[in-house]
Amino acid sequence: MVKKNNLKSFLPAPFTIAVLLTFVTILLALFITEPKQKGSYFLQILDFWEQGIWNSKLLEFAIQMMLMLVLGHTLALSRPIENLISKILNYCSNTSTSAAIITFSTILVSFFNWGLGLVFGAIFARKVGEYASKNSIKLNYPLIGAAGYSGMMVWHGGISGSAPIKIAEEGHFLAEQIGVISQEDTIFSTMNITISILLIIILPLAMYFIGKKSKAHIINISAKKIEKSEKTQKYGIEKLDHSKMLASIFGGIIICFIIYKTFILPQYTSLSIITPNYINFLLLGLCILMHQTFSNFLKSIQQSIGGTSGILIQFPLYFGIMGIMTESGLVEIMSNFFVSISDEKTFPILTFASAGIVNIFVPSGGGQWAIQGPIIVEAIKASSFNINIEKSVMALAYGDQITNMLQPFWALPLLAITDLKAKEILPYTLMLLFIGTLIFVSGLLLF
């Protein structure tokens, strides 16, 4: 009997992992830290946990990340994106060229928005499979699927990366310790721009040469249509749901206001304006304009919203873990250990490595920043040497995203769209992991 999901052979569901991590954190707090007041320490820890779960700033963060995924996914389902993919298909005449084009396109889109990149890559890979099947082109379909997933190893270094955009927002949950840090110093820093350019050049080339060496076969994949509005007669007030003019006016107002806030309102244009709310507002305007009617927009929202269930139910558990770690003193103990085994040069590398390990168990950049962010910040405060907070944040981002190629939790939407299995794309994603690790570590050491 063949197992449907290879991932379950190695790890339980992410929610189960979050629960187990909660138990581990409670035990660590009980045995390693000391109570700050009289009474049952176990009940005090549970109080820390509850406070963390319902932390209003962290819950706001969760909603922001959910919207970013839903709106990005919705944008990927729009007709202009579908038309763009259809035009590019003419150049996908073999495995190597297709893999290079999909990798390049998916990485580029993922730098803008991770939800859009995730679904764009999946749909593109599926369309290439359908195109090859229709035209009897030999194809290594699992490699094409891996190419469609490649954006998830670069997303956290893009403008929708959870940690960099959160610390760019006024009043974020670590604002008292580190203040507000603009994306000019993180995502648009010289280091990250250099690394990003290397990724967008080297990864497509690598996939091209892997495609050249891999075996291709004739595949049989039937076309999968995206649901569209039924062309039936609309009556009365229902016409508003299908009005292109109303959707254009509303979406246009949002985009015009964003342009006003970005280029006209401020005394000078600055990247500090890019926050989670800014990105989601922009995505909302683009989604409505590109879907043309509210009816099409809402149908795509219904298709997209299922992907947010993990964020909705898991993030509060991660916030509870953070509450225990912060209030019990575990953060301080871990940060002191971090400092004791590192120096100015090795701290970012250790942050990168630890983030990669943590991502295996917490497959969410936002959830990981909630847990690991306070440790990094406290370690920097406790260190006697000069550590760059911006570089450390990007090191965490790189570590979080690189092991997505090993932990295919976010590949589940792609696997559903392409009808591939995790074990089929894993050999190729591991190659991307190896190449990406060399690029990220080199960048952290050189800058």
URNOR-V75262 format. One record per residue. SS is DSSP state (H for helix, E for strand, C for the rest). Layout:
SS ; SS
//
This chain:
C ; C ; C ; C ; C ; H ; H ; H ; H ; C ; C ; C ; C ; H ; H ; H ; H ; H ; H ; H ; H ; H ; H ; H ; H ; H ; H ; H ; H ; H ; H ; H ; C ; C ; C ; C ; C ; C ; C ; C ; H ; H ; H ; H ; H ; H ; H ; H ; H ; H ; H ; H ; H ; C ; C ; H ; H ; H ; H ; H ; H ; H ; H ; H ; H ; H ; H ; H ; H ; H ; H ; H ; H ; H ; H ; H ; C ; C ; H ; H ; H ; H ; H ; H ; H ; H ; H ; H ; H ; H ; H ; C ; C ; C ; H ; H ; H ; H ; H ; H ; H ; H ; H ; H ; H ; H ; H ; H ; H ; H ; H ; H ; C ; H ; H ; H ; H ; H ; H ; H ; H ; H ; H ; H ; H ; H ; H ; H ; H ; H ; H ; H ; H ; H ; C ; C ; C ; E ; E ; C ; H ; H ; H ; H ; H ; H ; H ; H ; H ; H ; H ; H ; H ; C ; H ; H ; H ; C ; C ; C ; C ; H ; H ; H ; H ; H ; C ; C ; C ; C ; C ; C ; C ; C ; H ; H ; H ; H ; C ; C ; C ; C ; H ; H ; H ; C ; C ; C ; C ; H ; H ; H ; H ; H ; H ; H ; H ; H ; H ; H ; H ; H ; H ; H ; H ; H ; H ; H ; H ; H ; H ; H ; H ; C ; C ; C ; E ; E ; C ; C ; C ; C ; C ; C ; C ; C ; C ; C ; C ; C ; C ; C ; C ; C ; C ; H ; H ; H ; H ; H ; H ; H ; C ; H ; H ; H ; H ; H ; H ; H ; H ; H ; H ; H ; H ; H ; H ; H ; H ; H ; H ; H ; H ; H ; H ; C ; C ; C ; C ; C ; H ; H ; H ; C ; C ; H ; H ; H ; H ; H ; H ; H ; H ; H ; H ; H ; H ; H ; H ; H ; H ; C ; C ; H ; H ; H ; H ; H ; H ; H ; H ; H ; H ; H ; H ; H ; H ; H ; H ; H ; H ; H ; H ; H ; H ; H ; H ; H ; H ; H ; H ; H ; H ; H ; H ; H ; H ; H ; C ; H ; H ; H ; H ; H ; H ; H ; H ; H ; H ; H ; C ; C ; C ; C ; C ; H ; H ; H ; H ; H ; H ; H ; H ; H ; H ; H ; H ; H ; H ; H ; H ; C ; C ; C ; H ; H ; H ; H ; H ; H ; H ; H ; H ; H ; H ; H ; H ; H ; H ; H ; H ; H ; C ; C ; C ; C ; C ; C ; H ; H ; H ; H ; H ; H ; H ; H ; H ; H ; H ; H ; H ; H ; H ; H ; H ; C ; C ; H ; H ; H ; H ; H ; H ; H ; H ; H ; H ; H ; C ; C ; C ; H ; H ; H ; H ; H ; H ; H ; H ; H ; H ; H ; H ; H ; H ; H ; H ; H ; H ; H ; H ; H ; H ; H ; H ; H ; C
//
